[in-house]
Amino acid sequence: MVIYLSGEVDEEARLDDMTPRQIVAQLDKHVVGQHAAKRAVAIALRNRVRRQKLAPEMAADVMPKNIIMIGTTGVGKTEIARRLARMSNSPFLKVEASKFTEVGYVGRDVESMIRDLTEIAVEMLRAEKAEEIADKAELNVEERLLDLLLPPKPSSTYYNFDDDSSSSTAASSDSDATATTAPRDDQFQRTREKLREQLRAGKLENRMVEMEVREKSFPTIEVAGPQGVEEMGINMKDMLGNLFQGRTKRRRMRVDEAMEYLLQEEEERLIDMDTVARAALERVESAGIIFLDEIDKIAGRESGGGGPDVSREGVQRDILPIVEGTTVNTRYGMVRTDHILFIAAGAFHVSKPSDLIPELQGRFPIRVELESLTIEDFKRILTEPKNSLVKQYRALLETEGIDLEFTDDAIDSIAQFAGRVNETTENIGARRLHTIMEKVLDEISFAGPDLEPKQQVIDAVYVSNTLQDIVKDQDLSRYIL
């Protein structure tokens, strides 16, 4: 499921409402360079919105233009996917192609990605429905909590049905009971309203209440079947879940814990999961996005012998019908994959895109090559993004009272060292900056709150003194940086 962190995405800036130019501008806040890849992704995403506005007979024939992004590790392929996932209000799944195996081998089959995408869509729709009924659910929870804190008193009217004389005095007793219970009811209501005010003000959160809770223990059942262990396990839970959830027990808990438990119960009661499931299936089929990372790891042609190459090409053959358009059985119903957008990415260090089987190559008509990062790009990555590395480290150390300042020449020096190490050892792109920054700030991070003075300035001399010896020794830099 996709989770939005507070302040991370503007409420009005959801992916389906943005133009291609706005999508690129949003990605520019987090990913440096790679404009060709951003443009291709933005156009493909916008075409999904355009297709949904067409007449049904025309929309059925407009297929998504799947993309394959090619670039060395650490140039921003996965970061683009992460940022799209946080902006997206459509079902979005990022999955590594290397985790799948050919049918007949032990491991996950490729259809599980569609099942996972459906689960994400169901959870997304359930969260939307929960937001719609949140006010009603909170009112119901409030009333149930007040009943626990101040149980309603039973009626004081007493009838003795065994006594014949009771019928003759029924009328008089009714009038007397009404007269005596009226002020008592007023007092009860006043007390209840006072408790309601205290509950809303959070003054009763530590008070203990006793309530009936439903046991949710479920025995572990694993069944190996043609659809994989995980899917069979889910179906068994659906079939047998109610057999193990009928028992209840009394439990004492704090008011804030009881409120959370009762809110979940009310949401389960008020949300129609059948409606949610139907809407989720429609959303997956019309607006689903799957980011298929590490696709180069399954590239390779059959070499005539055994070994991993057979499984790699088998995975490609299994992925082909999913990308081409097929029907996948999920626990919520059948999902057609014809209009799901696939964005693949791979470094292709050892293999190349032409090593993919021709049928799969044809299903990814748009190819974008991401550029290798330069020293100037490293400088921008350190300072420009919304939550750049420099800003992250400053914020982390600020929590312990340390005011960290990076000079411009320190940024230049860090970028130079990162570029030099990438040239002399493996080129891992921007990920090298994480290693360099950790090494530069190692002493300051270790000292933490004991560090004096609290004002620390990182300049080029400090960076050079920290890294010079390691970078000079290639064997040492290979293992440390």
Secondary structure, DSSP 8 states (H G I E B T S, - for coil): -----TTTS-TT--GGG--HHHHHHHHHTTS-S-HHHHHHHHHHHHHHHHHHTS-HHHHTT-----EEEE--TTSSHHHHHHHHHHH-SS-EEEEEGGGB--TTSSSB-TTHHHHHHHHHHHHHHHHHHHHHTHHHHHHHHHHHHHHHHS----------TT-GGGTTTHHHHHHHHHHHHHHHHHHHHHHHHHHHHHHHTTTTTT-EEEEEEE-----------TT-HHHHHHHHHHHHGGGGS--EEEEEEEHHHHHHHHHHHHHHHHS-HHHHHHHHHHHHHHH-EEEEE-GGGG-----SS-SHHHHHHHHHHHHHHHHH--EEEETTEEEE-TT-EEEEEE--SSS-GGGS-HHHHHT--EEEE-----HHHHHHHHHSSTT-HHHHHHHHHHTTT-EEEE-HHHHHHHHHHHHHHHHHS---TTHHHHHHHHHHTHHHHHHGGG-SSSEEEE-HHHHHHHHHHHHHSHHHHHHH-
